[in-house]
Amino acid sequence: MLADQGRVQEAMAQCRIHLAEHGASADALYLLGLLQDAGGDTRQAQAAYRKALYLDPTHREALLHLAALVESEGDAEGARRLQARAARQEARRE
């Protein structure tokens, strides 16, 4: 994977191309959020995670990564709510 090779910007470009060609999906937006976060653009990462959650409110990984970003900005209560949602999703999987 491009990101594993340190080519985060190129990976983001490929992800955007995929989204343009195939339409939005929670998984693709989650991946874009991961790449943006890795590239240091936490605002855009949050936006991508939120879009992923709009499409799939049960996307556990997006919930957890958004929670981490929200907490890093000092919103402990918002992070706690997101973590609780993720925990409920995990419990439903079992």
Contacts in CASP RR format, 6 or more apart in sequence:
PFRMAT RR
TARGET T0000
AUTHOR 0000-0000-0000
METHOD contacts of the structure
MODEL  1
MLADQGRVQEAMAQCRIHLAEHGASADALYLLGLLQDAGGDTRQAQAAYR
KALYLDPTHREALLHLAALVESEGDAEGARRLQARAARQEARRE
1 11 0 8 1.000
2 8 0 8 1.000
2 10 0 8 1.000
2 11 0 8 1.000
2 14 0 8 1.000
3 11 0 8 1.000
3 34 0 8 1.000
3 35 0 8 1.000
3 38 0 8 1.000
8 35 0 8 1.000
8 38 0 8 1.000
8 39 0 8 1.000
9 39 0 8 1.000
11 35 0 8 1.000
12 32 0 8 1.000
12 35 0 8 1.000
12 36 0 8 1.000
12 39 0 8 1.000
15 28 0 8 1.000
15 31 0 8 1.000
15 32 0 8 1.000
15 35 0 8 1.000
16 32 0 8 1.000
18 28 0 8 1.000
19 25 0 8 1.000
19 28 0 8 1.000
19 29 0 8 1.000
19 32 0 8 1.000
22 28 0 8 1.000
24 51 0 8 1.000
24 55 0 8 1.000
25 55 0 8 1.000
26 52 0 8 1.000
26 53 0 8 1.000
26 55 0 8 1.000
26 56 0 8 1.000
26 59 0 8 1.000
26 62 0 8 1.000
27 52 0 8 1.000
27 59 0 8 1.000
29 48 0 8 1.000
29 49 0 8 1.000
29 51 0 8 1.000
29 52 0 8 1.000
29 55 0 8 1.000
29 62 0 8 1.000
30 48 0 8 1.000
30 49 0 8 1.000
30 52 0 8 1.000
30 59 0 8 1.000
30 61 0 8 1.000
30 62 0 8 1.000
30 65 0 8 1.000
32 48 0 8 1.000
33 44 0 8 1.000
33 45 0 8 1.000
33 48 0 8 1.000
33 49 0 8 1.000
33 52 0 8 1.000
33 65 0 8 1.000
34 45 0 8 1.000
34 65 0 8 1.000
36 42 0 8 1.000
36 44 0 8 1.000
36 45 0 8 1.000
36 48 0 8 1.000
37 45 0 8 1.000
37 65 0 8 1.000
37 69 0 8 1.000
42 69 0 8 1.000
42 72 0 8 1.000
42 73 0 8 1.000
45 65 0 8 1.000
45 69 0 8 1.000
46 66 0 8 1.000
46 69 0 8 1.000
46 70 0 8 1.000
49 62 0 8 1.000
49 65 0 8 1.000
49 66 0 8 1.000
49 69 0 8 1.000
50 66 0 8 1.000
52 59 0 8 1.000
52 62 0 8 1.000
53 59 0 8 1.000
53 62 0 8 1.000
53 63 0 8 1.000
53 66 0 8 1.000
56 62 0 8 1.000
57 85 0 8 1.000
58 89 0 8 1.000
58 92 0 8 1.000
60 86 0 8 1.000
60 89 0 8 1.000
60 90 0 8 1.000
63 82 0 8 1.000
63 83 0 8 1.000
63 85 0 8 1.000
63 86 0 8 1.000
63 89 0 8 1.000
64 82 0 8 1.000
64 83 0 8 1.000
64 86 0 8 1.000
66 82 0 8 1.000
67 78 0 8 1.000
67 79 0 8 1.000
67 80 0 8 1.000
67 82 0 8 1.000
67 83 0 8 1.000
67 86 0 8 1.000
68 79 0 8 1.000
70 78 0 8 1.000
70 79 0 8 1.000
70 82 0 8 1.000
71 78 0 8 1.000
71 79 0 8 1.000
END
